Amino acid sequence: LIVGVAMSLLKVLYDVANPNMAVCGRVEDGTFRDIRYYPEGQMLPNCTVVRMDARLSFANSRRLQEFCLRAARVAEGTDKRAKYLVLDCKSINGTDMTGSETLEVLAQTLQRRGQVLLLANLKAPLTKALCSAGLQRSLSAHGGHLCWNMNQALAIVQGEDPEHALSSVLDLEKRVKENTLPTSLLSLPCNKSPKVLDL
């Protein structure tokens, strides 16, 4: 029994430290999928979309940073216009202080290379943690942006004003702190879900 518990704990620690990471392409339905399993996914001009399927923590933050920088270098080698790195956070449920600091360092590193970090598909717990750490300010200082969903990130890539994305994220943070949802969401039928809010 003790050996079984120990093995289970080691497996959990290994999975946390070595989460699945992917470069994503846009498929026919408009979503972004791992290009290893969806080779038909289209890489977008001027940006690279990456994803990590785990909570961001001290155990995996360095691995995420290295993966993002490697993906950005590869993309820049094939497309000199690849200015933006979009981190799809839909699978990241939260982070610790080390994770927040890693994202800030990643934004700094990309800025020195003339590139921009965008965080998209932010969930409520992650948004609360990032804003509590002041990441929205430090990220903006290095040219990066927080985005509520992927459409907002792609709009920034296409040259639109990032202020709309920031206001949406701050609105989400405010509702998380108040632990409330908009009336329009509370009145939705049970078999429907909002398209832009992913808690």
C-alpha positions in Angstrom: 0.0 0.0 0.0 2.8 2.4 0.9 4.6 1.7 -2.3 1.4 2.2 -4.3 0.8 5.6 -2.6 4.4 6.6 -3.2 4.2 5.7 -6.9 1.0 7.6 -7.3 2.5 10.7 -5.8 5.6 10.4 -8.0 3.3 10.1 -11.0 1.3 13.2 -10.0 4.6 15.2 -9.5 5.9 14.0 -12.9 2.7 15.0 -14.7 2.7 18.4 -13.1 6.3 19.0 -14.0 5.9 17.7 -17.5 2.5 18.7 -18.9 1.5 18.4 -22.5 2.5 21.4 -24.5 1.5 22.1 -28.1 1.9 24.4 -31.0 -1.7 24.9 -32.4 -3.2 25.6 -35.8 -6.6 26.8 -36.7 -8.9 24.0 -38.0 -12.1 24.2 -40.0 -14.4 25.1 -37.1 -12.2 28.0 -36.1 -10.8 26.4 -33.0 -7.1 25.9 -32.4 -5.8 22.3 -32.1 -2.5 20.6 -31.6 -0.9 20.3 -35.0 0.6 17.0 -34.1 -2.9 15.5 -34.1 -4.6 17.9 -36.5 -2.0 18.3 -39.3 -4.7 20.2 -41.3 -4.5 23.0 -38.8 -3.4 26.3 -40.4 -0.6 28.3 -38.8 -1.5 32.0 -38.8 0.7 34.7 -40.4 2.3 37.0 -37.9 1.7 34.8 -34.8 2.3 31.5 -33.1 -0.3 29.9 -30.9 0.9 27.6 -28.1 -1.0 25.8 -25.3 -0.1 24.1 -22.0 -2.6 21.5 -20.5 -1.9 22.0 -16.8 -2.0 24.5 -14.0 1.0 26.9 -14.2 3.3 26.5 -11.2 6.9 26.5 -10.0 7.2 22.9 -11.2 6.5 23.6 -14.9 7.0 27.3 -15.4 10.5 27.1 -16.7 9.5 24.3 -19.1 6.7 26.5 -20.4 9.0 29.4 -20.9 11.6 27.3 -22.8 8.8 25.8 -25.0 7.4 29.2 -25.8 10.7 30.7 -26.8 11.6 27.7 -28.9 8.3 27.9 -30.7 8.8 31.6 -31.3 12.2 31.0 -32.7 11.0 28.3 -35.1 8.1 30.4 -36.3 10.4 33.4 -36.8 12.7 31.2 -38.9 9.9 30.3 -41.3 7.9 33.6 -41.2 9.9 36.8 -40.4 6.5 38.5 -39.7 5.9 36.2 -36.7 5.7 39.1 -34.2 3.1 37.7 -31.7 3.2 34.6 -29.4 -0.3 33.7 -28.2 -0.5 31.5 -25.2 -3.9 29.8 -25.2 -4.7 29.5 -21.5 -8.0 27.6 -21.8 -6.4 24.5 -20.0 -4.6 26.6 -17.3 -6.9 26.8 -14.3 -4.6 28.9 -12.1 -1.0 29.8 -11.2 1.3 30.7 -8.3 3.7 33.6 -7.9 6.5 31.8 -9.7 4.2 31.2 -12.7 3.2 34.9 -12.8 6.9 35.9 -12.6 7.7 33.5 -15.4 5.1 35.1 -17.7 6.6 38.5 -17.0 10.1 37.3 -17.8 8.8 35.6 -21.0 7.2 38.9 -22.0 10.5 40.8 -21.4 12.5 38.2 -23.4 10.1 38.4 -26.3 10.1 42.2 -26.2 13.9 42.2 -26.6 13.5 40.1 -29.7 10.8 42.4 -31.1 8.0 40.1 -30.3 4.8 40.4 -28.2 3.2 38.0 -25.7 -0.6 37.6 -25.6 -2.5 35.5 -23.1 -5.8 34.4 -24.4 -8.8 32.3 -23.2 -8.3 33.4 -19.6 -10.4 31.5 -17.0 -11.7 33.3 -13.9 -9.3 31.7 -11.3 -6.3 32.4 -13.5 -7.4 36.0 -14.2 -7.8 36.6 -10.5 -4.3 35.2 -9.8 -2.6 37.2 -12.6 -4.3 40.4 -11.7 -3.5 40.0 -8.0 0.1 39.6 -9.0 -0.1 42.8 -11.1 0.7 41.0 -14.3 -1.7 43.1 -16.4 0.5 46.1 -15.7 3.9 44.5 -16.1 2.7 42.7 -19.2 1.6 46.0 -20.8 4.9 47.5 -19.8 6.6 44.9 -22.1 4.1 45.2 -24.9 2.0 42.2 -24.0 -1.7 41.9 -23.3 -4.3 39.8 -21.4 -7.2 38.7 -23.6 -10.5 37.2 -22.4 -10.8 35.0 -25.5 -8.9 34.0 -28.6 -10.9 36.4 -30.8 -9.6 39.4 -28.9 -6.0 38.1 -29.2 -6.4 37.7 -32.9 -7.9 41.1 -33.2 -4.7 42.6 -31.6 -2.6 40.5 -34.0 -4.5 42.1 -36.8 -3.8 45.6 -35.5 -6.9 46.4 -33.4 -6.8 48.5 -30.2 -6.0 46.2 -27.2 -7.9 48.4 -24.8 -11.1 46.4 -25.4 -9.4 43.2 -24.4 -8.0 44.7 -21.3 -11.4 46.1 -20.2 -13.0 42.7 -20.7 -10.3 41.0 -18.5 -10.7 43.7 -15.8 -14.4 43.2 -15.9 -14.0 39.5 -15.4 -11.6 40.1 -12.5 -14.2 42.4 -10.9 -16.9 39.8 -11.2 -14.7 37.1 -9.8 -13.9 39.3 -6.7 -17.6 40.0 -6.3 -18.4 36.3 -7.0 -21.2 37.3 -9.4 -22.1 36.7 -13.0 -24.0 39.0 -15.4 -27.8 38.6 -15.4 -27.6 37.7 -19.1 -25.5 34.6 -18.2 -27.7 33.6 -15.2 -30.7 33.6 -17.4 -29.3 31.3 -20.1 -31.1 28.0 -20.7 -29.3 25.0 -19.1 -28.5 23.5 -22.5 -26.6 26.6 -23.7 -23.4 28.2 -22.7 -21.9 31.6 -23.4 -19.4 31.7 -26.3 -17.0 34.2 -24.8 -17.0 33.6 -21.1 -15.1 30.5 -20.1 -15.0 30.1 -16.3 
